[in-house]
């Protein structure tokens, strides 16, 4: 149950007998185990709070005292997380994912100046790799799976210039100047990923240090087969859809087009560019549903640049009804069926 600020503080202190859950001295702070700015509702949940003395409160803010240890000391068994975070992932106080090897991924608050200061002692733990965020479904999107999530509203698009690009049925992939990975930072080996590494080796060295190019690995068929016969053969096995700078800002669509030209990388197909218009998008939805399964859907994004922390309100997807990954299990476990290219340049 969500509480107000005073009830949260009083409830946490009462549960913990007004003592620090770590050292049992008198508590001074009702600490938010996960930063309240990550919650859309403020995060004032009893199970997201713990009573701490000044010393351990500082350690918790610095994340040298882990969320796991704080919950254990407070006897909290039910983990409370913001809606967009994953229940099977360990996070530090600021929403940065902690990997099994102890490294941390840069979360949405990582670049905040105040967060950078408080994390000064542990910045060496952070990898420069960034996991591509989960893209929420637009309100009218019918093709949701059990683990998918829908945007609360589309207010972030209203009155704004937007771009709708074809949602490709492949594997989300990030390129850096010195590394490439699928959506998971430690992607396992797979023939289609090996092919992608070959393509990256030809182009990746041109990406500025600290930047990343995101796109779709389309080497292997997932649910949609891209072929000449189906009329949807590909220009390339990697289609770029965004580029991010070292401040974790997704560049504007115009800048994305410019960088795609500089890097000589093809972009995903643009289906619409203009002011956000529900009628135009409704017509696009109908066309997608009539595509006879040759198009998965589209991704709607703001044409302007935006920070990683604003992703959930700046990007959404429409997936056609009855689109499935694979009727016979996950695509990566199946025999590879190559998609077809428009030309033989690759």
Protein Blocks (a to p, Z undefined) as FASTA:
>chain_A
ZZdfklmmmmmmmmnoopafklopacfbdcdfbafklpmnlopafklgccddfklmmmmm
nopacfklmmmmnopabdcddfkbcfkbccdfkopacdfkopacddfklmpmklmmmmmm
mmmmpcfbdcdddddddfklmbbcfkbccdfblklmgopacddddddddddddddfkbcc
dfblblccdfklmmmmmmmmmmmmmpcghiacddddfkbcckbccdfklopacfbfbdcf
bdcdfkopacdfklmmmmmmmnopacdddfbgcdddfklmmmmmmmmmmnnopagbdcdd
dfbdcdfklmmmmgccdddehiafblnbpfklpccdddddfblkZZ
